[in-house]
């Protein structure tokens, strides 16, 4: 096995193993927070907000420093932070350590999702799409398998919060896989264009359809936070879901994200981005609007489909924005994308968590559904929301 293949195998194996651990703990965190707060779900939204905040704060410095010192160091640091977060989850006697652990987990995952992808793209310039697809698939397979393990081995993973310990162990294992198998990138190999420059991004994204798409990306971040924090808490408090049933929400979400990202990506390559950006928003709006009113199993599938539809929106909208950008600003566009996503992931669950106490959580889901539908309608009536003019691209270059 050559060094390039060895590094890729190490990156992929470490990501899959760590995401297996994430899948195990994610389904139990909402219930743990509810338990520690006397049965109240008011603070559950902070689980998502604490995870999203590091993406806003640390994405730029992590990117700059990784170009100076190499991605491998930050991958190791990321897995260390994730292992530490598992220990905080395990020893938590109040909600605060859990929220702190969630923030550490978010900071730790930044190198896994963003920097490792950059490393793979550099190593495989000739077929980076395929290799990035394999890497992403390995992560979602791990995420989907985690909740299933809780169902298969309830006597182990649901007793004394031992799932949190297993999560830390898996992250430590991933740490050593990276240490042994992955080669560091050369200094300066990550182009400085990949660093987030908000001023340039705003100057570039000046046309109305793109600005509306950015708002859709903000809603995409909100939606992911709602799926993985608010919705499980609602199911627990309003529908009396067990840990096993809550875990199935996460499994369904990860499976639908994986399937619909592949579907939307393939079809949008052939038929254009605009129909699938709009379809992702509309189908998500429909799902959020009906899931509180349908039977238990159907509602789990519905929430999973909502998460998957937003995943499909992600593929189409990311491709759309990259097609609007000249080559030397594609990194800036990607950075802007995750910046807006991070704001949504941070603010959305926070607003819904506290707003839900005053107006009702179900009413909050209806508001979110309406916002998604209105954004889709705005894109539909502005026109040219998913196609970049070759002429305009050539002028930008």
Buried (B, 14 or more C-beta within 10 A) or exposed (E): EEEEEBBBBBBBBBBBBBBBBBBBBBBBBBBBBBEBBEEEBBBBBBBBBBBBBBBBBBBBEBBBBBBEEBBBBBBBBBBBBBBBBBBBBBEBEEBEBBBBBBBBBBBBBBBBBBBBBBBBBBBBEEEBEEBBBEBBBBBBBBBBBBBBBBBEBEEEBBEEBBBBBBBBBBBBBBBEBBBEBBBBBEEEBBEEBBBBBEEBBEEBBEBEBBBBBBBBBBBBBBBBBBBBBBBBBBBBBEEEBEBBBBBBBBBBBBBBBBBBBBBBBEBBEEEBBBBBBBBBBBBBBBBBBBBBEEEEEEBBBBBBBBBBBBBBBBBBBBBBBBBBBBEEBBBBBBBBBBBBBBBBBBBBBBBBBBBBEEEEBEEBBBBBBEBBBBBBBBBBEBEBBBBBEEEEBEEBE
